[in-house]
Amino acid sequence: MGFRCGIVGLPNVGKSTLFNALTETQAAQAANYPFCTIEPNVGQVAVPDERLEKIAGIAQSAKIVHTQLGFVDIAGLVKGASAGEGLGNQFLGNIREVDAIVHVLRCFEDDDIQHVANHVDPIADAEVVETELMLADLESLEKRVDNAAKRATAGDKEAKALASVLGQALELLRDGKPARLTEPKDDEEVRLLRQAQLLTAKPVLYVCNVAEEDAAEGNALSARVFEKAEAEGAQAVVVSAAIEAELVAMDESERAEYLAELGLEESGLARVIRAGYRLLGLQTFFTAGPKEARAWTFPEGAKAPQAAGEIHTDFEKGFIRAETIAYDDYVSLGGETPAKDAGKLRQEGKEYVVQDGDVMLFKFNV
């Protein structure tokens, strides 16, 4: 299970440059004027994971298959987008289809790159986009909550739950707060809130696009964004889109040397992925053998049959058991056979909660 992140932000904040760098393509036209991205560009990128490389080496796998992360480059929102300004309605519809929002904020000064508001203020920029998303959600909810409340009085149980959870979201929006602060009281309300596809219910990762010299430590502008993220329960990372664009043209050894010169241990892509995983509560398990070693993404808290279903639905339907080795045991002992000999290969059943890094082999019968 990968996940799909929609990259949003005002025009000229570095969205398309970042998208091009992250996906190592030039699919998005990066240009210094608003609305250069009209159709949403979609890119898939392999999720880097050093653990997979180690597992593949031990298993002597002929092939390595990373899990995939999807990025959608959504054109720049402007004030009035919720009322159809710019290309607003189309953009809002594209955001509705993603799992999380990657909100790129300009945290650098550059007289050569026009800012849509003629001054650099990432918090003000964030508020413009958030306001448009909240206005769109308000319009979406007004009638839906009324209709659900009417059906609830007639004894419709689902309508009662819907009126409760969406009513709470509506009150938050009326107070100028995002719907992601809604607190569903049970699994049914969680499902209904997710089904509502509210723009402001989606988790947010703020990406502070800084100049090259600020890539390691950030700056005063990015510090304000981190404070905002902490207050909202969101995530934030510092990235220099300019650096990421340069890394694309380098081989692996050149990248490592270049990053070290800048005081960076890893690329912006790695930071964005890790923050995104934390944001969505995602983890990774592995399968390994002579033919291939592969990483699989699963939601934190998933049980063994659910994890098996990430490989194939038949694995979940006919699940019998999972032969499981913890990553540390697999690596320290040198693979499946030594781990089995040491008593570290476990037979786990349907109630086993899969742990991040587990190396697994599923037994099933269909």
C-alpha positions as CSV (number, residue, x, y, z in Angstrom):
1,M,0.0,0.0,0.0
2,G,1.6,3.2,-1.1
3,F,0.0,6.6,-0.5
4,R,-0.7,9.6,-2.6
5,C,0.3,13.1,-1.6
6,G,-1.0,16.2,-3.3
7,I,1.5,19.0,-3.5
8,V,-0.2,22.3,-3.0
9,G,0.7,25.9,-2.4
10,L,0.5,29.4,-3.9
11,P,2.0,30.1,-7.3
12,N,5.8,30.4,-7.4
13,V,6.6,28.8,-4.1
14,G,8.6,25.9,-5.8
15,K,5.9,23.2,-6.1
16,S,6.7,22.1,-9.6
17,T,10.5,22.3,-9.0
18,L,10.1,20.1,-6.0
19,F,7.8,17.7,-7.8
20,N,10.3,17.4,-10.7
21,A,13.1,16.7,-8.3
22,L,11.2,14.2,-6.1
23,T,10.0,12.2,-9.1
24,E,13.2,12.7,-11.1
25,T,11.2,13.8,-14.1
26,Q,10.6,17.1,-15.9
27,A,6.9,16.2,-16.2
28,A,5.8,19.5,-14.6
29,Q,6.7,22.7,-16.4
30,A,8.5,24.8,-13.8
31,A,8.1,28.4,-14.8
32,N,8.2,31.8,-13.1
33,Y,4.5,32.7,-13.6
34,P,1.2,31.6,-12.1
35,F,-0.8,28.6,-13.5
36,C,2.1,27.0,-15.4
37,T,0.7,23.7,-14.1
38,I,-2.8,23.3,-15.4
39,E,-3.3,19.6,-15.4
40,P,-2.2,17.7,-12.3
41,N,1.0,15.8,-12.9
42,V,1.4,12.5,-11.2
43,G,4.7,10.8,-10.4
44,Q,5.6,7.6,-8.7
45,V,8.9,7.4,-6.7
46,A,10.6,4.5,-5.0
47,V,10.7,4.8,-1.3
48,P,14.4,4.5,-0.2
49,D,15.0,2.0,2.7
50,E,18.4,0.9,3.7
51,R,16.9,-2.1,5.5
52,L,15.7,-3.5,2.2
53,E,19.2,-3.3,0.7
54,K,20.6,-5.3,3.7
55,I,17.9,-7.9,3.6
56,A,18.5,-8.4,-0.2
57,G,22.2,-8.8,0.4
58,I,21.7,-11.5,3.0
59,A,19.0,-13.3,1.0
60,Q,21.1,-12.9,-2.2
61,S,18.0,-11.7,-4.0
62,A,18.3,-11.2,-7.7
63,K,15.9,-8.3,-7.6
64,I,15.0,-5.5,-5.2
65,V,11.5,-3.9,-5.3
66,H,10.9,-0.8,-3.3
67,T,7.4,0.3,-2.3
68,Q,6.1,3.3,-4.2
69,L,5.0,6.7,-3.2
70,G,2.8,8.9,-5.4
71,F,3.1,12.6,-5.7
72,V,0.4,14.7,-7.5
73,D,1.5,18.2,-8.5
74,I,-1.6,20.3,-8.1
75,A,-1.6,23.8,-9.7
76,G,-1.2,26.9,-7.5
77,L,-4.2,27.9,-5.5
78,V,-5.1,31.6,-5.2
79,K,-7.5,33.6,-3.0
80,G,-11.0,32.9,-4.2
81,A,-10.3,29.4,-5.4
82,S,-13.3,28.1,-3.5
83,A,-15.5,30.4,-5.5
84,G,-13.9,29.3,-8.8
85,E,-11.2,32.0,-9.1
86,G,-8.2,31.0,-11.2
87,L,-8.7,27.3,-11.8
88,G,-10.1,26.8,-8.3
89,N,-12.8,24.2,-8.7
90,Q,-10.6,21.9,-10.7
91,F,-7.8,22.2,-8.2
92,L,-10.0,21.5,-5.2
93,G,-11.4,18.4,-6.9
94,N,-7.8,17.1,-7.4
95,I,-7.0,17.7,-3.8
96,R,-10.0,15.7,-2.7
97,E,-8.6,12.6,-4.3
98,V,-5.3,12.4,-2.4
99,D,-4.5,10.8,1.0
100,A,-2.4,13.7,2.4
101,I,-1.6,17.3,1.5
102,V,2.0,18.3,1.1
103,H,1.8,22.1,1.5
104,V,4.9,23.8,0.0
105,L,5.6,27.2,1.6
106,R,8.2,29.7,0.3
107,C,10.8,30.4,3.0
108,F,13.4,32.1,0.9
109,E,13.9,35.6,-0.4
110,D,14.7,36.1,-4.1
111,D,14.1,39.3,-6.0
112,D,14.2,37.4,-9.3
113,I,11.2,35.2,-8.5
114,Q,7.9,37.0,-8.2
115,H,5.7,36.3,-5.2
116,V,2.0,36.4,-5.8
117,A,1.5,38.8,-2.8
118,N,4.8,40.7,-3.4
119,H,6.2,39.7,0.0
120,V,7.4,36.5,1.6
121,D,5.3,35.4,4.5
122,P,4.8,31.6,4.7
123,I,2.2,31.8,7.5
124,A,0.1,34.2,5.5
125,D,0.5,32.0,2.4
126,A,-0.6,28.9,4.4
127,E,-3.7,30.8,5.7
128,V,-4.7,31.8,2.1
129,V,-4.7,28.1,1.0
130,E,-6.3,26.9,4.2
131,T,-9.0,29.5,4.1
132,E,-10.0,28.3,0.5
133,L,-10.1,24.7,1.6
134,M,-12.2,25.5,4.6
135,L,-14.6,27.6,2.6
136,A,-15.0,24.7,0.1
137,D,-15.6,22.3,3.0
138,L,-18.2,24.6,4.6
139,E,-20.1,24.8,1.3
140,S,-20.0,21.0,1.1
141,L,-21.2,20.4,4.6
142,E,-24.0,22.9,5.1
143,K,-26.7,20.9,3.2
144,R,-25.3,17.5,4.1
145,V,-25.5,18.0,7.8
146,D,-29.1,19.3,7.5
147,N,-30.1,16.4,5.4
148,A,-28.4,13.9,7.8
149,A,-30.1,15.5,10.8
150,K,-33.5,15.2,9.2
151,R,-32.9,11.5,8.4
152,A,-31.6,10.9,11.9
153,T,-34.9,12.1,13.4
154,A,-36.7,9.5,11.4
155,G,-34.6,6.7,13.0
156,D,-31.8,6.3,10.5
157,K,-28.8,5.1,12.6
158,E,-26.2,5.8,10.0
159,A,-27.6,9.3,9.4
160,K,-27.4,9.9,13.2
161,A,-23.7,9.0,13.2
162,L,-23.2,11.1,10.1
163,A,-25.0,14.1,11.6
164,S,-22.8,13.8,14.7
165,V,-19.4,13.6,13.1
166,L,-20.0,16.0,10.2
167,G,-21.9,18.4,12.6
168,Q,-18.7,18.5,14.7
169,A,-16.6,19.2,11.6
170,L,-19.0,21.9,10.5
171,E,-18.7,23.7,13.9
172,L,-14.9,23.6,13.7
173,L,-15.0,25.1,10.2
174,R,-17.4,27.8,11.4
175,D,-14.8,28.6,14.1
176,G,-12.1,28.9,11.4
177,K,-10.5,25.5,12.3
178,P,-9.8,22.5,10.0
179,A,-12.0,19.4,10.0
180,R,-9.0,17.2,10.9
181,L,-9.4,18.4,14.5
182,T,-12.8,16.5,14.5
183,E,-12.8,13.7,17.2
184,P,-14.9,10.7,15.9
185,K,-16.3,8.7,18.9
186,D,-16.1,5.3,17.2
187,D,-15.0,3.4,14.1
188,E,-18.2,4.1,12.3
189,E,-17.7,7.8,12.7
190,V,-14.1,7.5,11.5
191,R,-15.4,5.7,8.4
192,L,-18.0,8.3,7.7
193,L,-15.6,11.2,8.2
194,R,-13.2,9.6,5.8
195,Q,-15.9,8.9,3.3
196,A,-16.9,12.6,3.4
197,Q,-13.6,13.5,1.6
198,L,-13.3,16.8,3.4
199,L,-10.3,18.8,2.2
200,T,-9.3,20.0,5.6
201,A,-9.7,16.6,7.2
202,K,-6.6,15.4,5.3
203,P,-3.3,15.3,7.2
204,V,-0.9,18.0,6.3
205,L,2.8,18.0,5.8
206,Y,4.3,21.5,5.5
207,V,7.4,21.6,3.3
208,C,9.5,24.7,4.0
209,N,11.3,25.5,0.7
210,V,14.5,27.3,1.7
211,A,17.6,28.6,0.0
212,E,20.6,26.3,-0.4
213,E,22.5,27.9,2.5
214,D,19.6,27.2,4.9
215,A,19.0,23.6,3.9
216,A,20.7,22.1,6.9
217,E,19.3,24.2,9.8
218,G,16.4,26.1,8.2
219,N,15.8,29.8,9.0
220,A,13.6,32.2,10.8
221,L,10.8,31.8,8.3
222,S,10.8,28.0,8.5
223,A,11.0,28.1,12.3
224,R,7.6,29.9,12.3
225,V,6.2,27.1,10.1
226,F,7.4,24.4,12.5
227,E,5.7,26.3,15.4
228,K,2.5,26.3,13.3
229,A,2.7,22.6,12.5
230,E,3.3,21.7,16.2
231,A,0.3,23.6,17.3
232,E,-1.9,21.8,14.7
233,G,-0.5,18.3,15.2
234,A,0.8,18.4,11.6
235,Q,4.3,17.6,10.3
236,A,7.0,20.0,8.8
237,V,10.3,19.5,7.0
238,V,12.9,21.8,5.6
239,V,13.8,21.2,1.9
240,S,15.7,23.1,-0.7
241,A,14.0,22.5,-4.0
242,A,17.1,24.0,-5.7
243,I,19.3,21.4,-4.1
244,E,16.9,18.5,-4.9
245,A,16.9,19.6,-8.5
246,E,20.7,19.5,-8.6
247,L,20.8,16.0,-7.0
248,V,18.7,14.6,-9.9
249,A,21.6,14.9,-12.3
250,M,24.2,13.2,-10.0
251,D,25.1,9.6,-9.5
252,E,24.9,8.0,-6.0
253,S,28.5,8.8,-5.0
254,E,28.3,12.4,-6.2
255,R,25.0,12.9,-4.3
256,A,26.5,11.6,-1.0
257,E,29.6,13.9,-1.4
258,Y,27.4,16.9,-2.3
259,L,25.1,16.4,0.6
260,A,28.0,16.1,3.0
261,E,29.5,19.4,1.8
262,L,26.1,21.0,2.6
263,G,26.0,19.4,6.0
264,L,23.1,17.2,5.1
265,E,22.9,13.5,5.9
266,E,20.1,12.7,3.4
267,S,18.1,14.1,0.6
268,G,14.9,16.2,0.9
269,L,13.0,13.2,-0.6
270,A,14.0,11.0,2.3
271,R,12.9,13.6,4.8
272,V,9.5,14.1,3.0
273,I,8.9,10.4,2.9
274,R,9.7,9.8,6.5
275,A,7.5,12.7,7.6
276,G,4.7,11.4,5.3
277,Y,4.9,8.0,6.8
278,R,4.7,9.4,10.4
279,L,1.8,11.6,9.3
280,L,-0.3,8.7,7.9
281,G,0.8,6.1,10.4
282,L,2.4,3.9,7.8
283,Q,5.0,1.2,8.4
284,T,7.0,-1.4,6.3
285,F,7.3,-5.1,6.3
286,F,9.6,-7.2,4.0
287,T,9.5,-10.4,2.0
288,A,12.8,-11.9,0.8
289,G,14.0,-14.8,-1.2
290,P,16.4,-15.7,-4.0
291,K,14.2,-14.2,-6.7
292,E,13.5,-10.9,-5.0
293,A,13.5,-8.8,-1.8
294,R,10.5,-6.5,-1.6
295,A,9.2,-3.8,0.8
296,W,5.5,-3.5,1.5
297,T,3.7,-0.6,3.2
298,F,0.9,-1.2,5.7
299,P,-1.1,0.9,8.2
300,E,0.3,0.9,11.7
301,G,-1.7,-1.5,13.9
302,A,-2.6,-3.9,11.0
303,K,-2.8,-7.6,11.9
304,A,-1.1,-10.3,9.9
305,P,-4.0,-11.1,7.5
306,Q,-4.3,-7.4,6.6
307,A,-0.6,-7.2,5.9
308,A,-0.9,-10.3,3.8
309,G,-3.7,-8.6,1.8
310,E,-1.2,-5.9,0.7
311,I,0.5,-8.6,-1.4
312,H,-2.7,-10.2,-2.7
313,T,-6.3,-10.3,-1.6
314,D,-6.2,-14.2,-1.7
315,F,-3.4,-14.1,0.9
316,E,-5.8,-12.3,3.3
317,K,-8.9,-14.4,2.5
318,G,-7.1,-17.7,2.9
319,F,-4.6,-16.7,5.6
320,I,-3.3,-19.5,7.8
321,R,-0.2,-18.1,9.5
322,A,2.8,-15.9,9.0
323,E,6.4,-17.0,9.5
324,T,7.9,-13.9,11.0
325,I,11.4,-12.7,11.8
326,A,12.2,-9.3,13.4
327,Y,14.4,-7.2,11.2
328,D,17.2,-7.0,13.8
329,D,17.2,-10.7,14.2
330,Y,17.3,-11.4,10.5
331,V,20.3,-9.1,10.0
332,S,22.3,-10.0,13.1
333,L,21.8,-13.7,12.6
334,G,22.4,-13.7,8.9
335,G,19.0,-14.6,7.3
336,E,16.1,-17.0,7.5
337,T,17.9,-20.3,8.2
338,P,20.2,-19.1,11.0
339,A,17.2,-17.2,12.6
340,K,15.1,-20.4,12.5
341,D,18.0,-22.3,14.1
342,A,18.2,-19.7,16.8
343,G,14.5,-19.9,17.5
344,K,13.8,-16.4,16.2
345,L,11.5,-17.5,13.4
346,R,8.0,-17.2,14.9
347,Q,4.7,-18.7,13.7
348,E,2.1,-15.9,14.1
349,G,-1.6,-16.2,13.7
350,K,-4.5,-14.0,12.7
351,E,-4.3,-11.7,15.8
352,Y,-0.7,-10.8,15.4
353,V,-0.1,-7.1,15.1
354,V,2.6,-6.7,12.4
355,Q,5.7,-4.7,13.5
356,D,7.7,-2.3,11.4
357,G,10.6,-4.1,9.8
358,D,9.2,-7.6,10.1
359,V,10.5,-10.1,7.5
360,M,7.5,-12.3,6.7
361,L,6.4,-15.4,4.7
362,F,2.6,-15.9,4.5
363,K,1.0,-19.4,4.5
364,F,-2.5,-19.4,2.9
365,N,-5.1,-21.6,1.4
366,V,-7.7,-20.5,-1.1
